Amino acid sequence: IAAIQANSVEKVVFNSYDTRATDEVKLDLTLMKDVTSVGTASGSATGDLEIINATKLVDIDLMNMAGDFQVTYPSGVTSSTLGSQTQNISVANMTAGDVKVAGVETVNVTSSLAKNTLNDLVIDDATALNITGDQDLTITSEVDFKNATSATDTDATVNASGLSGKFSFTASADVMDITGGSGDDTLIGGAGTDTVLFSADLYNYTVWKSADNQTIKITDN
């Protein structure tokens, strides 16, 4: 979907029910320069969407979605010369699907209205993931982050202290500092040296699994 010229339109919302399982719908925002938010009101497992050519960072607002959602920014929008870039993502009753955003350093995810499950959160350039909200959030696949310059330095921080729902998260091989929330969280460590900060009493955390030879540092907040 391209060459749509729209002024003073700030929010674009899809009901995404594409029946072609191998294709995705792409929306080109080149001529929609006032858009500040993109997302779904509903969508099926085959209703994959990709947003391209946004002229600035846009919030992602996903409701009642089961398909994949991707935002691909032009290099000029996420250039390091502009400073650190923050991507805001809101999910509500998301039952599956991947969410993919490249080129941003900080990702804020809010889980609200109903519990949410993501197959994957693909944010390979990020160094910080913040989770807030009042509904459960499960990210099924390992979440990868940008590698630090030194192999022993922390690659990323994951902070779910603002989440009152349950948080299920699997670390990758990156070195991470992970802060749980006040719900019954499931935190699965990767091959890196992870530091876990429990923001509630330890008995509220149901599972911690680690990879072979994993070093775990546990701090009770």
C-alpha positions as CSV (number, residue, x, y, z in Angstrom):
1,I,0.0,0.0,0.0
2,A,1.8,3.1,-1.2
3,A,1.4,6.6,-2.6
4,I,-1.3,7.5,0.0
5,Q,-1.0,11.2,0.8
6,A,-2.6,12.2,4.1
7,N,-2.1,15.3,6.2
8,S,-3.0,15.6,9.9
9,V,-3.5,11.9,10.2
10,E,-1.7,10.8,13.4
11,K,-2.9,7.2,13.9
12,V,-3.2,4.3,11.4
13,V,-5.0,1.2,12.6
14,F,-5.6,-2.1,10.7
15,N,-8.0,-4.9,10.9
16,S,-5.6,-7.5,9.4
17,Y,-7.1,-10.7,8.0
18,D,-5.0,-11.4,4.9
19,T,-5.7,-15.1,4.0
20,R,-2.4,-15.5,2.1
21,A,-0.2,-17.3,4.6
22,T,3.1,-16.6,2.8
23,D,2.6,-12.9,2.1
24,E,2.4,-9.7,4.2
25,V,0.8,-6.4,3.7
26,K,3.2,-3.4,3.6
27,L,2.2,0.1,4.3
28,D,4.5,2.9,2.9
29,L,4.3,6.0,5.1
30,T,6.4,8.2,2.8
31,L,3.6,10.6,2.1
32,M,1.9,10.3,5.6
33,K,4.4,12.5,7.5
34,D,2.1,13.3,10.4
35,V,1.6,9.7,11.5
36,T,2.8,9.1,15.1
37,S,1.2,5.7,15.8
38,V,0.6,2.5,13.8
39,G,-1.0,-0.8,14.8
40,T,-4.0,-3.1,14.8
41,A,-7.5,-3.3,16.2
42,S,-7.6,-7.0,15.3
43,G,-5.7,-9.5,13.1
44,S,-5.4,-13.2,12.3
45,A,-2.3,-15.4,12.4
46,T,-1.9,-14.8,8.6
47,G,-2.5,-11.1,8.9
48,D,1.2,-10.1,8.9
49,L,2.0,-6.4,8.5
50,E,5.1,-4.3,7.8
51,I,5.4,-0.6,8.1
52,I,8.1,1.0,5.9
53,N,9.5,4.5,5.2
54,A,8.2,6.2,8.3
55,T,9.7,9.7,8.4
56,K,10.1,9.6,12.2
57,L,9.8,7.1,15.0
58,V,6.2,5.9,15.4
59,D,4.5,4.2,18.4
60,I,3.3,0.6,17.9
61,D,-0.2,-0.2,19.3
62,L,-1.2,-3.8,18.8
63,M,-4.6,-5.1,19.9
64,N,-6.3,-8.5,19.4
65,M,-3.5,-9.6,17.0
66,A,-2.1,-13.0,16.2
67,G,0.2,-12.2,13.2
68,D,3.6,-10.7,12.8
69,F,4.1,-6.9,12.9
70,Q,7.3,-5.2,11.7
71,V,8.4,-1.6,11.4
72,T,11.4,-1.0,9.1
73,Y,12.7,2.5,9.5
74,P,14.9,4.3,6.9
75,S,18.5,4.6,8.0
76,G,18.1,8.4,8.5
77,V,15.4,7.9,11.1
78,T,17.5,5.7,13.4
79,S,20.9,7.2,12.6
80,S,23.3,7.2,15.6
81,T,24.0,10.9,14.9
82,L,20.5,11.6,16.2
83,G,21.2,10.1,19.6
84,S,19.6,7.2,21.3
85,Q,16.3,6.0,19.7
86,T,13.3,4.8,21.8
87,Q,10.5,2.5,20.5
88,N,7.2,2.4,22.4
89,I,5.1,-0.7,21.9
90,S,1.7,-1.3,23.5
91,V,0.1,-4.8,23.4
92,A,-3.3,-5.9,24.4
93,N,-4.7,-9.4,23.9
94,M,-2.0,-10.4,21.5
95,T,-2.0,-14.2,21.3
96,A,0.9,-14.9,19.0
97,G,3.1,-13.4,16.3
98,D,6.5,-11.7,16.2
99,V,7.2,-8.0,16.7
100,K,10.2,-6.7,14.9
101,V,11.9,-3.3,15.1
102,A,15.5,-2.6,14.0
103,G,17.8,0.4,14.7
104,V,16.5,1.4,18.1
105,E,18.4,1.3,21.4
106,T,15.6,1.3,24.0
107,V,12.3,-0.6,23.7
108,N,9.4,0.1,26.1
109,V,6.6,-2.5,26.1
110,T,3.3,-2.0,27.9
111,S,1.1,-5.0,28.5
112,S,-2.5,-4.0,29.2
113,L,-6.2,-4.9,29.0
114,A,-5.6,-8.7,28.6
115,K,-2.7,-11.1,28.8
116,N,-0.3,-11.2,25.9
117,T,1.9,-13.7,24.2
118,L,4.6,-12.9,21.6
119,N,6.3,-15.6,19.7
120,D,9.3,-13.4,19.5
121,L,10.5,-9.8,20.1
122,V,13.2,-9.0,17.5
123,I,15.1,-6.0,18.7
124,D,18.7,-6.9,17.8
125,D,20.0,-3.3,18.0
126,A,18.6,-2.6,21.4
127,T,20.4,-2.4,24.7
128,A,17.5,-1.9,27.0
129,L,14.0,-3.4,27.3
130,N,11.5,-2.0,29.8
131,I,8.3,-3.8,30.6
132,T,5.3,-2.1,32.2
133,G,1.5,-2.7,32.6
134,D,-0.9,-4.8,34.6
135,Q,-1.4,-7.9,32.4
136,D,0.7,-11.0,31.9
137,L,3.4,-10.9,29.2
138,T,5.0,-14.0,27.7
139,I,7.8,-13.8,25.2
140,T,8.3,-17.3,24.0
141,S,11.6,-17.2,22.0
142,E,15.0,-16.0,23.3
143,V,15.4,-12.2,23.0
144,D,18.7,-11.1,21.4
145,F,20.3,-7.7,22.0
146,K,23.2,-5.7,20.6
147,N,26.5,-7.1,21.7
148,A,28.7,-4.8,23.9
149,T,32.2,-3.9,22.8
150,S,33.7,-6.2,25.4
151,A,32.5,-9.8,25.8
152,T,32.4,-9.4,29.5
153,D,30.4,-6.1,29.5
154,T,26.6,-6.1,30.0
155,D,24.9,-6.3,26.6
156,A,21.5,-5.3,27.8
157,T,19.2,-4.5,30.7
158,V,15.7,-6.0,31.0
159,N,13.6,-4.1,33.6
160,A,10.1,-5.4,34.4
161,S,9.7,-3.7,37.7
162,G,6.8,-1.7,36.3
163,L,4.8,-4.8,35.5
164,S,2.3,-6.2,38.0
165,G,1.3,-9.1,35.7
166,K,3.4,-12.2,35.3
167,F,6.4,-11.9,33.1
168,S,7.9,-14.9,31.2
169,F,11.2,-14.2,29.5
170,T,14.0,-16.3,28.0
171,A,17.5,-14.7,27.8
172,S,19.8,-15.3,24.9
173,A,23.6,-15.8,25.1
174,D,23.9,-12.0,25.8
175,V,25.2,-10.8,29.2
176,M,22.1,-9.2,30.8
177,D,20.9,-7.5,34.0
178,I,17.3,-8.6,34.5
179,T,14.8,-7.1,36.9
180,G,11.6,-8.9,37.6
181,G,8.2,-7.4,38.4
182,S,5.8,-7.9,41.2
183,G,4.0,-10.9,39.6
184,D,4.9,-14.6,39.5
185,D,7.7,-14.3,36.9
186,T,9.4,-17.0,34.9
187,L,13.0,-16.0,34.0
188,I,15.1,-18.4,31.9
189,G,18.8,-17.5,31.7
190,G,20.9,-17.9,28.6
191,A,24.6,-18.7,28.2
192,G,25.8,-15.3,29.3
193,T,26.5,-14.1,32.8
194,D,23.2,-12.8,33.9
195,T,22.3,-10.7,37.0
196,V,18.8,-11.1,38.2
197,L,17.2,-8.5,40.5
198,F,14.0,-9.6,42.2
199,S,11.7,-6.7,42.8
200,A,9.4,-8.7,45.1
201,D,9.9,-11.5,47.6
202,L,11.8,-14.4,46.2
203,Y,9.0,-16.9,46.7
204,N,6.9,-15.0,44.0
205,Y,9.3,-16.3,41.3
206,T,8.2,-19.7,40.1
207,V,11.1,-20.8,37.9
208,W,14.7,-19.9,37.1
209,K,16.5,-22.2,34.7
210,S,20.0,-21.7,33.4
211,A,22.1,-23.0,30.6
212,D,25.0,-25.3,31.3
213,N,27.8,-23.6,33.2
214,Q,25.6,-20.5,33.7
215,T,26.7,-18.0,36.3
216,I,23.8,-16.3,38.0
217,K,24.0,-13.4,40.4
218,I,20.8,-13.0,42.5
219,T,19.9,-9.8,44.4
220,D,16.7,-9.4,46.4
221,N,15.5,-5.8,46.1
